[in-house]
Amino acid sequence: MIEFKGLREALSLKDVRHELVKILKETATWSARAGYNVRCTSLNDHTHTSKASKHYQDLAVDLVISYKNGKPHHPAMSRLAQFLKSRLDYGYDVVHDVTGHRNHIHVEWDTNTRPRKN
């Protein structure tokens, strides 16, 4: 199951983009198979680190899996990140366990022509 609950405020989108829907469908597939609830904590809602963030274009999502005590479940998030990297096509970036993304998974569709980060 995917829970849509922002960290700071309600989540919002201006447009439901098919690239974002694909990310959410793959996340829901993993969630159902693995038995973990995934929380979507950010879409196009609050101020992000970069003004060029794909969140502002409705092309990015932040995902978290937590233990019952609320702390990030890093092993499960690593498995979800690997699953998404294996299932999403060229153009999608899955960022996890690096500076600024240790407590969540950031997934985006980036239409720039450049090497894939995955």
C-alpha positions, -999 to +999 in steps of 0.1 A: +000+000+000+011+035-007+002+062+019+002+098+007+012+119+037+036+148+035+062+155+061+053+192+065+020+198+047-005+181+025+008+167-008-002+184-041+001+180-078-007+204-106-008+177-132-009+139-130+018+130-154+021+094-168+058+093-159+048+098-123+020+073-125+045+047-137+067+053-106+037+049-083+025+018-101+059+001-098+061+012-061+027-003-055+037-036-071+068-038-049+048-029-018+022-056-025+049-083-031+072-073-003+045-066+023+058-032+033+037+000+034+054+029+015+048+065+023+049+091-003+062+122+015+066+147-013+053+155-047+049+192-059+042+206-025+069+224-005+102+242-011+128+219-025+166+223-023+169+231-060+148+256-080+152+232-109+137+203-089+115+179-109+091+181-080+079+215-094+071+198-128+051+169-112+079+146-123+094+135-089+083+117-058+099+111-024+092+077-008+099+064+027+095+030+045+096+032+083+098+009+112+068+010+136+088+034+158+089+059+128+126+055+120+136+049+084+137+012+074+170+014+054+171-023+044+136-022+029+142+012+012+174-002-004+154-031-017+127-008-031+153+014-047+170-015-064+136-028-076+127+006-091+161+009-108+155-025-124+119-017-135+120+019-147+132+027-182+159+051-193+152+086-182+142+077-147+166+084-118+164+066-085+184+084-058+189+068-024+215+064+003+236+094-008+240+128+008+206+145+011+187+113+004+196+090+033+162+090+049+141+087+017+141+075-019+139+102-045+126+091-079+123+114-109+117+114-146+144+136-161+140+145-198+175+160-201+198+141-224+225+128-201+238+095-187+215+077-164+224+080-127+212+045-120 
